[in-house]
Amino acid sequence: MIVLDASAALAALLNDGRSRRLVAAERLHAPHLIDSEIASALRRRAQAQQLSTAQGWRALDTWRHLAVTRHAIHTLLDRIWDLRDSLSAYDAGYVALAEALDCPLVTADRRLSGVSRIRCAITVVPG
């Protein structure tokens, strides 16, 4: 069981390799906001012509069909606020969920592995 952030999800959707293997092998959990983050990131990449509209749509459609348990984060707001000096509220939501589920957070954001106040394991995958 892992909490997957949007950067790791995008890495798995758009690249072969470790990110994709990890996503395929684990039970996935994420805050509800991940769907908007994935759609937004794919939109940005399509507009920047880093991928075609069709590739972006296929990635979004693949994402929609993955077995990801999505969690509301209103019960985690205290911990998200506690992390305000170290992380954005978005990143803190992923961290707080991983802490609450007592499982690793998988990310492509290497910066998260250096935050000292995090109480969950951080697994960094290639972006």
C-alpha positions in Angstrom: 0.0 0.0 0.0 1.3 3.4 -1.0 0.1 7.0 -1.2 0.9 8.3 -4.7 1.3 11.9 -5.4 0.6 13.6 -8.8 4.2 13.8 -9.8 4.7 10.0 -9.4 1.3 9.3 -11.0 2.4 11.4 -14.1 5.7 9.6 -14.2 3.9 6.3 -14.2 1.4 7.4 -16.9 3.9 8.9 -19.2 7.1 6.8 -18.8 8.0 3.2 -18.6 10.3 2.1 -15.8 10.3 2.1 -12.0 7.4 4.4 -11.5 5.1 2.3 -13.7 6.2 -1.0 -12.1 5.6 0.4 -8.6 2.1 1.7 -9.5 1.2 -1.7 -11.0 2.4 -3.6 -7.9 0.8 -1.6 -5.1 -2.6 -0.7 -3.7 -2.8 3.0 -4.5 -4.2 5.7 -2.3 -4.4 9.4 -2.9 -6.2 12.6 -1.8 -9.2 13.5 -4.0 -7.4 16.5 -5.3 -5.1 14.2 -7.3 -7.6 14.0 -10.2 -7.5 17.7 -10.8 -3.8 17.8 -10.5 -3.3 15.1 -13.1 -5.8 16.7 -15.5 -4.1 20.1 -15.0 -0.6 18.7 -15.6 -1.6 16.8 -18.7 -3.4 20.0 -20.0 -0.2 22.0 -19.4 1.9 19.5 -21.3 -0.5 19.3 -24.2 -0.6 23.1 -24.5 3.2 23.3 -24.3 3.3 20.6 -27.1 5.2 18.2 -24.9 2.6 15.6 -25.7 -0.3 15.5 -28.2 -3.9 16.1 -27.2 -4.5 12.4 -28.0 -1.6 11.3 -25.8 -2.9 13.5 -23.0 -6.4 12.1 -23.3 -5.1 8.5 -23.3 -3.1 9.2 -20.2 -6.1 10.8 -18.5 -8.4 7.9 -19.5 -5.8 5.4 -18.2 -5.7 7.3 -14.9 -9.5 7.3 -14.6 -9.5 3.5 -14.8 -6.7 2.8 -12.3 -7.8 1.4 -9.0 -6.9 4.3 -6.8 -8.7 4.8 -3.4 -9.3 8.5 -3.1 -9.6 10.1 0.3 -11.2 13.3 1.5 -8.7 15.3 3.4 -10.8 17.4 5.7 -9.9 15.1 8.6 -6.2 15.8 7.9 -6.4 19.6 8.0 -4.7 19.8 11.4 -1.6 18.0 10.1 -1.7 19.9 6.8 -1.6 23.1 8.8 1.2 21.8 11.1 3.3 21.4 7.9 2.6 24.9 6.6 6.2 26.1 7.1 7.7 23.2 5.2 5.2 22.3 2.5 2.5 23.6 0.3 -1.0 22.6 1.4 -1.2 20.3 -1.6 2.1 18.5 -0.8 1.1 18.4 2.9 -2.1 16.7 2.0 -0.2 13.8 0.5 2.2 13.6 3.4 -0.7 13.8 6.0 -2.5 11.0 4.2 0.6 8.7 4.1 1.1 9.4 7.8 -2.5 8.6 8.6 -2.4 5.4 6.6 1.1 4.5 7.9 2.5 3.8 4.5 5.1 5.4 2.2 4.5 8.4 0.0 5.7 7.8 -3.6 6.7 11.0 -5.4 8.9 12.2 -8.2 9.6 15.4 -6.2 13.1 14.8 -4.6 12.6 17.9 -2.4 10.1 16.0 -0.2 12.7 13.5 0.9 14.6 16.4 2.6 11.8 17.7 4.8 12.6 16.9 8.4 9.1 17.1 9.9 7.6 14.3 7.7 6.7 11.1 9.7 6.3 8.7 6.8 8.7 7.0 4.4 9.3 8.9 1.1 10.1 6.9 -2.0 11.4 9.0 -4.9 10.9 7.7 -8.4 12.3 9.1 -11.6 10.1 11.8 -13.1 
